[in-house]
Amino acid sequence: MEKLKGMLLAVLLFVFILPAASLASSNETKTSTDVKGFDSNITNNSLAVSPDEETAVVSDSREQSLLVYDLKKGTLRKEIKGFVTPRNIVFVDGGSEFVVSDSTLGTLRFYNTKTLKLKDEVVVGPGAFGTAVSPDGRTMYVNNQAHSTVTIVDLETHKPISVITGFAQPRQGIVVSPDGAYVHVTNFLGDKVSVVDTAAKQIVREITGFSKIRAISVTPDGGTLYAANSGRNSISAVDISQGKIVDEIQVGQDPYGAALSPDGKILFASNKLDNTINVITVPDNRVIGTINGFNEPRQAITFSKDSKRAYVLNHDLSISLVDVDTRTITKTIQEDRHDKVDPYKLQVLKSEKVGNYLADSKGMTLYYFTKDKPGVSNCTGKCLEIWPPFHAENIKVSGGFHHSDFGTITREDGQKQTTYKGYPLYYFSKDLQAGDINGQGVNNIWFVLNKNFER
């Protein structure tokens, strides 16, 4: 039997992992821009904070590099290049190293936290995504969305030791239970959580009933699992012993994050389209407040060991430092490079007809389309000839607007478009000069933009 198990493991390693070795090897002399991510259409970001809270490492799968911040100084330490689609970051070995998964390269890269030098690269197979470490720090579990597997890696030898099958596109969501006995894995297909017995190295249960499941977390006592449902704007509370959802907490639009504080008393639900975080008390599952001022927060949230501070990654890879007790952003840490985009200043103009409204830097009026949805433009084809999309980066604005409410989407035609609270912004082709508002009320579906979408 043991011989048979050994043969099966060898086959799994050959099928799922070894093909990536040639890719990783072939990329040794190339820059990351030579390779296009095979799964780059799947986007995510990641944030890891060292146990001493001195270092933070962040990534965005659309960027082919990492940013390393000095949290004490609030400055950028280094940009580490050479990735294709970096997926997840986690500190190991007491914080002396951090590990980065790259789904295109199919590897885990180990870096020294002090020197930021690459120490090792371990092949785990194309599709490597979310990662989680056992409580004893000896084992890493790696989701593989391309092969629908989870690879087990020995962190002492840096070698894959087993591959678990039976998942359905596991992506970023993976959490080890506090006692190390189980691993909880989200499946993009089927909207379910697979529960893995770590001793048996196999799936022993599946929990269903989610809707576009995103982040998950488990309470310190191992009794409850929380999951973000971006499909129904809620956080599900799961009784793990029963294996079913026992409570549903309504939150903001498009929740991605469901991060628990280490003391298990507070849960942060980050809402990507609202640019907010709902603060939820545990175990009574009550929303006690909303924190504003973020920029498309996703799953990348981590707490300090004493649960007094939280670090939240924004769309622009800046980090918002949050005081948990006062529920306020106390500081934002961001890169300060000479090649950054200059601020783009929007104007707030006033008209007797519509009151205050938003315009671009030259005074040309901006509009929104009532048939759009947050994050989605429904103006296509000939519509775009009349209503061209507006786009600008690093927006600055006053007059009651907040820069964190502005974001960017990539349209189906590939164009970038600026959004306000998720809604795409447009020009009107018949506005010929600054101050024109000829598009106001067209067909009763096009309107100038003010702070509260008043018509």
Protein Blocks (a to p, Z undefined) as FASTA:
>chain_A
ZZmmmmmmmmmmmmmmmmmmmmmmmmmmpcfklpccfklmpgcddddddfklpaccdddf
kbccdcdddfknopafbdcehifbdcbdcdeehhpaccdddfklopacdddfklopafbd
cdebehiacddddfklpaccdddfklopacdddfklopafbdcehiehiakbccddfklp
accdddfehpaaddddfklopafbdcehiehiabddddfklpaccdddfknopaddddfk
nopafbdcdddehifbdcddfklpaccdddfklopacddddfklpafbdcehiehiafbc
cddfklpaccdddfkopacdddfklopafbdcddddfkbccdddddddddfklopadddf
kopacdddfkbcehiafbehjlmmmmccdddehiaceehiafklpccdddfkopacddee
hiacdddfklmbghiakkgopahlaccddfkopZZ
